[in-house]
């Protein structure tokens, strides 16, 4: 029993410790990975100095993409969904497979996230009707969350809310400190065209140059995310008034792009939340990243018990033979 319990404890601890950082989607040539970082310190105090105000207090542990979603991820999801008979048909700019996917509308980003959920046996995060129109979840729907009518609480992959995005960018969990910029500093990052040096971000570049590859889009945030400052703007799940009660309302987006001038870096900061785009608009400097929930510990115990039961039955059956 001790050996079994010990094994179960190890199994349970792995996801919480973020040992397996990448989730895999698709099959064969259409497979791709999204690497996540864990955003812990649940129940952290809100930042009272940024936009919105207050911002960034999240009562649960979650994960967020280390990098922006790339063109390759979209293209492979498109190909896989077509092979599965339910094509996404997401159109994007074409700069290169490792460039962030841009000209993705909020609705298209939501459909991409839904495909991550349904292809891995989870509930869609966002509700679209038979005509492809985005709808609010209703009390009769399983997973209805009265605090967020956009998001199904049973979904696993999501677009980050305003608070989830903000915390991943500006909070330092080692010191419980809020910073003005996503490089763990109150000083703006140094502009670069590409690279991973700490304290840098991809901005102050010619528009025709375009963004950097997602893995070389500046130095990390305190949590380890890349390009929450510069490279491309990123959609939030949250509408501008923070209520998420209007399917057609303007959505927030943050982080700025490669073309922001270094003379006015406020667009990179916690004090600037952009909100002039409708969710159906596709813009050449707006992309997104994916967030993910972490199941309650009881879920891991149930999975662990199931796995160990199968292993024990298999071993016992082998001995009987």
N, C-alpha and C positions, 0 to 999 in steps of 0.2 A: 504494500500500500504506500509506503514511504517513497519507493522508487517511482510509482505511478504519479503520486502527488508532486514529486519533484519535477518529473517530466512535464506535467501540466503547468506548473509554475513557470518553467522556462518558456513554454509555448506561449503563455499569456503575455510574458514580459516583452517579447520581441517587438510587436507592433507599437507598444507604448514607448519603447526606447528608440523607436525610429530606426531600427537596424536595417529593415528592408525599405529603402528610400524611393524606389521606382516602382510604379504600377504599370503593367503591360496590357496593351489593348490590341485588338485585331489578330489576324492570323497570317502566317507565312510572310510573303512579300509586303503585306499590308499591316504588319505589326509595328507598333511604336511604343515608346515608354514616356511616361511623365514622371519626373522626379519631384518629390515633395519634401518639404521641411516641416517639422512639427512646431506649432506655435503653442507653447505651454503657458504656465503662469495664469491659469484661469482665475477669473474674478479680479483681474488687475484694475487699479484705479484708472479712471478716464483722464484723458488729456484735456485740460481746460483752456488751452491756449491756441488751438488750431481751428480748422474748418472741416466739418461742423464742430460745434462746441456745445456739449462735451463730445468727445470722440474716443474710440479705441478700446473701450472696456468690453471684454468678451468673457462671459461666464463659463466657458467650456474650452477644453483643449481641441484644437483642430489642425489640419494640415493645409498648406498652400503651395502651389507650384513654385519650385525654386527659380524657374525660368518662365518667360512668356511662351505662349503656345506658338509653335513654329509652323511655317508653310508645310513642311513635311508631315507633321501631325494631322493637319487638315486634309491634305491630299490623300493620305493613307486612310483616314476615317471616311472620306468620300468614296474611295475605291472599295473599302470593305462594306460600307452600307449599300453600295450598288450591287456588289456580289451577293449580299444578303436579301436583295429585293426590296429595299426600302431606302433609296438614295437620299443622302443629305443635300447634295447639290450646292454646297457652300462655295461661293466664288471669292477669290482673294487676289491680292496683288502678287506678281511673280518676280521676286528679286533673287530667290535662291532657297534651297530646302531648309537651311538653318537660320534663315531670317525670320523675324516674328511675323506671324500672319496678320496682315492689315486689310483694310476695306471689308472687315467682318462686322456686320451689324450686331446690335445687342441680341436681336431675335436669332440670328445665325449662331452666335456664341452660345445661347441657351440651348439650341438644338444640338450643337456639338456636345455640350455637357450631358444632355439627355442621352445621346448615343453612348457616351462612356458608361452611364448607368445601365441602360437596357442591355448593352452587349456583355455586361458582367453580372447580370442577374439582379440588378437593383431597380428600384422604382425611379421613374423620370423625376427630375427636380422641378421641371416647369411644364405647365399645362398648355397644350395646343389642341385646338378642336380639329374636326375632320377636314376643315378647309385650310388648316395650317395657321389659324389665327391664335395669337397668344391670349390666354384666359387666366382669370384668378382661380385659385383653388377654393372650393366651397365646403361648408361643414359636412356635407354628405360624402366627401372624398376621403378615402383613407389617407392618413398623413397630413390632414388639414391642420395648419398652424394659424390660429387667430392673430398672432403677433406678426406674421409675415405671410400675406396672401399670395406672394409670388412663389415661395419655396415650399416644396413638400418636405416635411420633417423626416420622412423615411428614406429620402434620397441619400446617396453616398458621395456623389460628385456634384459640385455646385459652382456658380459664380460667386466670388467673394462679396460679402456685404460691405458697406462703407466702413463699418467698425473692424471687420476681419482684415480688410485690405490695409487700413490705417495702422492697426496694431503690428502687423507683419513688417511694415515699413519703418515705423518711427519709435517703437518701444524696444528698450534694452532690458531683457529679462535678468541679466546678471546684476543690475543695479536698480531695477524698477524705476528707470529714468526714461522720460520722453525726450526725444531730440527733434530738432527742426527739419532735419534732412535724413533720408534713408541710408546714409553712410555712417550712422552712429555719431553724428556731430551736429553742432549748431552753426557750423560753417558750411557753406555750399561745397559740394564735391568739385573736384578739378575736371574740366571738360576734356574728353578724349574721343577719338574716332572709334576705338576698339581697345579691348584689354580687360584685365581682371585685377589691376592694382587696387588695393584698399584706398578708399577716399576719392574714387573716380566715378564718373558717370558719362554716358554717351549723350552729349548735347553740344551746342555751339558749332554744329557742322552744317555744311551746305545742304539744302533740301534735296538737291538732285543726287547727293551721295547716298541717301537712304540710311536705314538703321544698321546696327552691327548684328552679327550672329548672336543668337540668344545666349550662348555660353560665354561670349566675350563682350558683354554689354555693361561693363563697369564692375566696381568692387561690390562686396556683399553688404547687406544690412546686418545689424546685430544678430538677427535670427538666421542669416545666411541666404536670404533671397537676393536675386540679381535683377537689376533694371527696374526697380520700383521708383527710381529717379532716372529720367531720360529714356532714350531709345524709342519707345512708342508710348502714347497714352494707353491706358487700360480701363476697360469697362468695369464698373461696379455692378453688382446685382441691384443696388438700391436706387430708387427714384430720387429726384432732386429734393423733394420735401420729406424724405426719410420714411414715408408712410407705406409704400408698396401696396397701394390700393387702387391704382389706375393703370390698366394694361398699356395704355398709349402715352403715359407721362414721360417727360424728359428724364433720362438716367444720368447719374453721376459718372465721371471718369477722372482719372488722376495720373500723376507721375510725369507728365510732359513728354516731349519727343526729342529726336536728335537735332532738330532745327532751332530749339530754344536758345536765345542769345545769352551768353554768360553775363552780360551787363544787367540782366534782370532775372535772376534765377528763382524768383518766388514760385514759379510754376512747378519746381521740383519739391517744394516744401510742404510741411503739414498745414500751412496757412492758405493753401490754394486747392479748391475742389472745383473742377470744371463741370458744367452742367448745361451746355447749350445744344446737345445733340438728342434728337429723337431716336427711339430704339430701332427704328427701321432704316436709319441712315447708315451708309457704308462710307467710311472716311479713310484716306490713304495713310494717316498716321495714328489710327486707333486700332489696338489689338486687345488682348486679354490674357489672363492666366486663370488657372483652375484651382479651386479650393476643394477640400474633402473633409467630411466629418470623421471622427474617431468613435467607433461604437462603444457603448457602455461596457464596463468590465464584465458584466454578466453575459454579454454576447460572446466574449472571448472564452469564458468558462464553458458555455454551451458548445462552442465549436471545438474547444480542446477536448471536452468529454467525448464528443462524437468521433474525433480523430483517434483518440486513444482507444475507444471501444472497438473501432474497426481494426486497429493495429493488433489489439489483444486477441480478437476473434481470429484474425488471419494467422497470428502466431500459433494459437491453440490448434487451429485446423491443420496447420502444417505439421505439428507434432503428432496429431492423431493419424495422419497419413504415414 
